[in-house]
Amino acid sequence: MNGKLRIRIFAHSLVSDWNHGNAHFLRGLSRALVRLGHQVRSYEELGAWSLANLIRHEGETAIEAVDDFRRIYPELDVHFYKHDTTLDSYLEEELKDVDLVLIHEWNEPSLANKVLAWKEKFGFKALFHDTHHRAYTRPGEVLKFHLHKVDGVLAFGEAIRRIYADGFGVPHVWTFHEAADADVFAPLSAKQESDVLWIGNWGDDERTRELTEFLLEPASALQGRRVVAYGVRYPESALERLRQSGIEYRGYLPNLKAPAAYSSSALTLHVPRRQYANGLSGIPTIRVFEALACGAPLVCSPWSDTENMFRSGQDYLCVPDGHRMRAAIEDLLRDNTARAHLGASGRETIQKHHTCQHRAEQLIGIYEECR
């Protein structure tokens, strides 16, 4: 399709990625759509949780993170709204000349449903975008959205797609994986300052057992190696366990600085939340795409690539238990050639199949199907 589309994206935030991994992909997707010639505008609520916590907890780093976002993504047109009595008139003005509205699942259902209420009058197409496990773990929360009014659902993995199609009865659902912004996530020339890198939030006890087995215990056993961890929402008990394991905790890492962290470490670990290793196997989280895009040698705790998105054993290593995790780390740290091959292979797969440009082109194709 050659025409310019007027696309509107409602998301929790693009400005802040504090405990908000959805910002990573949505930033890159939005820019890729702009570069395809479309007019894209995004909306987030004034005072939303992620940005509010970024400012509350991170001080000068928060200012730098927002400045970096503005500098690196000058194409993005972000508007803030108030969720109050002015919202209906605001939405009416913003949605009256629109072709496609993308509603991310980390919005309040009341906001999403207000947007959908204008769909019949203005005639835009609306897609619901799900990049979380709630449809599997807390379906009642998802069913608060008026899914009967959307033209389709974009599910970030086949397992989620089946829930919407077979469980919720949504007639049009597409598997729409996340991807890496290849402009931002690429290898950098950097001095190696750590041996093992872990980037991830401690969060809500969704992988405490897994982190113990695949991060804390291997780190404790490594002799003379520097293990570094970044992330937020670590309770004091978790910080103490990191210290006891010899892991250097560095706190919040703005996502736009992650390429430098990947490039300055010999290898990185991926420990998915248990939902993505069990009932939702086959769904890689955004950090897999980003680490591989940076050419980082990646070692994963148990995770099944049931959708055949990568080349197991070539693009990354997957280990069955903590003992094998330690062995894989030690082997790779001794073998510069193996690390180089692993990193190059993973990056090649991202560039061929899993960039935000790929997903932007897929989204436009989905819009054409909806028409």
N, C-alpha and C positions, 0 to 999 in steps of 0.2 A: 504494500500500500504506500502511495507516494504523498498523501495528504498529511498535514500537520495535525496531530491530535492535541486537544486540551485535556491534560491529565491532572487529576487532583489526588493527593495521597494524604490520608489521615493516619497518623502514627503517634505513638506515645511521645517520641522525640527523635529528631535527627541531630539536633544540636548536642545532646548529651548521650554518651555511651556508658555512663556510670551504672553498673549492674544491669545494663540494657544492651545485650548483644544484637538485638534487632536493628539498632541504628547502623551497625556495620554494613549490612547488606543493603538496607534501604538507601543509604547515602550513595553507594556505588550504582545501584539500580537507577536511581533518580538521575544521576549524571549521565549514565549511558543512554537513557531515554532522551535527555536534552541533546546529546550529541547525535542522536538519530534524527533530530530536527523537530522534536515535539516540545510543546509548552508544558512545563511541569511546575506545579506549586504544591507545597506540603503544608500541613497544619498540625500544630501541637498546642496542648492546653497551657495557658499561662500558669506557672507555678507547678508544673507536673513533677511527679515524684523523682524521676531520675535527675533532672537538672537541679531541682531543689536540693537533693542530697549531694550532688557533685559540688555545689557551692558551699553547702553546710560543712562538708567533711574535708575538702581538699585544698582550701585556701588558694595560694598563688597558683598551684597546679591547675585548679579549676579555670582560672582566667586564661592560663596558657592553653589549656585544652580547647576552650571555646574559640580563642583566637586562631589556633591551628585549624580548627574546623572551617572557620570563615576563610582563611587563607587558602586552604587546599581545595575547598569546594565553593569557589566563588559563583559557580553556575546555579547553585541551589537557592530557590526562592522559598524561604520558610516564613510562614505567618503564624502568629499566636492568637488564640481566641480565648474568651472567658466563657466558662460553662455556667452561665447565669441567664437571666431573663432576656438578655440581648442575643442569645445564641440563635434562636430561630430566624430572626431577621438577618443576622450575619450570614447564616447558611444560605438563605434564599438569595442573597446578593452574590455569594461566591459560586453557587452551583447552577445558575441559570443558563450559562453558555459553556457547558462542559460536555466532553465526549465520554470520558472514562473516569470513574472514581474507584480508587483502591483503598479499602478499609482494612487496616491491620488489626489482628485479633487482640493486641494489647491496647485497646481503647475501651473506654467505658461503654457498655451496651447501650446506655441511654444516648450517648453521642452518636454511635453508629446507627441506631434506629431513627434518630432525628434526621441524619443524612439520607437514609433510605426513604424516609417519608416524602422527600422531594423528587424521588426518582420518576414516578409516574407523570408528574406535571412537566418536568424538564426533559425527560427522555434520555438521560445518560445511562450508560452501562455501568454496573457496579460489581466489583469482585471483592470477595472476602479473602484475606491473606493470612494463613495460619502457619506460624513458625514456632509452635510450642507443643507441649505434651498434654495440655489440658483436655483436649478432645478425648484423650485416652484415660487420663487420671481423674478429671473432674468434669465430665461431659455436661452436667447441669449448668455450669458457668457459661459454656459455649452456647447452649441452647437459649440463653437469654437474648442472643442476637436474633434479629428477624431474618433468618437465613432463607425463608421462603421468598423474600424480596430481592435477593441477589441474583445476578445472572450466572454466577458460578463461584467456586471456591478454588483458591490456589493453595495446595497443601504441600509442605516442604519435604514430604516423603510419601512413598507408596502406602505405608501402613496408615498414615493419617488420611490419605485420600480414600482408602477403603472405609474408614470410620464415617466420613461424611457421606460417601455414596451408599454404603450398605446399612450403616447404623442410623444416620440422620435422614436418609432419604433425599439428599440433595442431588438433583438430576445431572448437573454439570460440574465435575470436579477434575482438576488437572494436577498432576504431580509437578511441582514448581520448586526445585531445589534452590537453596541459597548458593552463593558463589562469591568469589574473591574479586575485589576491585583491583584489577591488574595494574592500574596506574599508581596505586599506593603500595600494594603488597608485591614486592619484588626484592631480590637479593641486594643487599647493600655491602659495600666494602667496609668492613669493621674488624677491629682487633678482637680476638676471642677473649672474653673476660669471665665466662662461666662454662662449665661442662654440661650441666643439665638445666633445662629451663621448663618451668611449669607456669602457665598463665591460666588462671581460672578463679572464680569466686567460690568461697566456702558455702555461702548461701544457707539453704534450709534443710540441711542434713540429707540431701538427695544422693550424696556419694561419699559420705564420711567413711564407710567401710571400704569403699574402693580406693579412696585416697590413702587410707592406712596401708593397704596391701601393695599398691602400685606406685606410691610416691614416698610416704614416710619411711616404711620399712626398708625399701631399697636404698634410700638416701642414707639411712643409719649405717648400712653395711658398706657403703662405698668409702674407700680409704683415700684421703687426700684429694677428693674431688669437690668442686664448688657447685652446689645446687642452689638455684635461685627460684623464688616463687613471687608472682605478682597476683593481686586480686583484692577484692573488697568483701566486706561483711564476714570477716574472720573474728569469731569470738575469742576472748582471752584464752580459753582452753585450747583452741586450735592453734593460736600463736605460740603457746607454750609447747605444744606437740611439735611444731615446726622447729623451734629452738632445740628441743631434745634430740631431734633427728638430724641436726646440723644443717638445716635449710635456712638460707638467708631470705627473710621476707622483706619485700620492698614496697608493699602497699599497692595503691591504685596505679595502673599503667594506662594512660590514654591510648585508645586503640590505634590512633595514627602514629604512635611511637612504637608499636609492636614490631614493625619490620626491623628496626634497629636492634630490638631485644633478640629477635630470632637470629639475626645475622651475627650477633656477638656471642652466641652460645654454640657449643659443639653439636648439641641435639636438643630436641624438645619432646615432651610427653603429652599424650592425650589420654585423659581419664574421663570417659563420658559418664553422665548421670545414669543411674541404673535403668531408667525408663528406656534409654536409647540402646542399651545393651540387651534388653529383654524384649518386652512387647513391641517396642518400636525399633527393633534392630533394622539396620539399613539406612538410618537417617544420620548423616554426618552433621555435626554442628559447625557453625561458621568458622571456628578456629582451625578446623581441619583444612578447609579450603585456604585460609589465610596463611597458615604455616607452610603448606606445600607450595603456595604461590611464591613464598619467600625463599624457596629452596632449602627449607629446614629439614634435616633428617628427623623423621617422626616415628616414635614408638608408642603404640597404643595398648591399653588394657583391652580385655575381650570386647570385640565389636564385630558384627557380621555385616559385610558390605553386600547385602542381599540384592541390591539393585545394580551391582556391577559397575559402580561409578569409577573405581580405581583399579589398579593392578596390585593385588595383595602380594607382599613380598618384594615388589619392585618400587612402588610409590611410598610405602610405609611398611613397618613391621608391626605385627600384632602378636602379643604374647598371652598365654593362658593363665598365668599366675604370677605372684610377686617374685618368686624365685627366678623364673624365666625373665622377668622384667630386669632384675639386677644383672643377670647374665648378658642380656641383650645390650644393656647400657655399657657394661664393661667391654664387651666385644667391639662395639662401635667406637668407643673412645680410644681403643687401641688401633683402629683401622681407618685411617684418613680416606683411603680410596673407597671403602664401602660407604662411608658417610657421604662422600661426594656423589657417588652413583645414586644413592637413595634420594638425596636432595634434588638432583637433576631430573630424575625420573618423575618424581611427584610434581615438580614444577611444569614439566612437559605436559602432563595430563591436565593440569589446571588450564594452561594456555590453550589447549586444544578443545576443551569441553566445558570448563566451569568458571568462566569469567562473567562479570556483570553484563558485559556486552552480549554474551550468549543469552542471558536471561531476559534482557531488554527486548531482543529480537523475538524470543519465545512469547513474551507478554503481548507484543503487538499482534502476533499470530493468533493468540487466544482471543484478543479483542475482535479480530476479524471473524473468528468462529462465532462469537456472540452476536455479531451483526446479522 
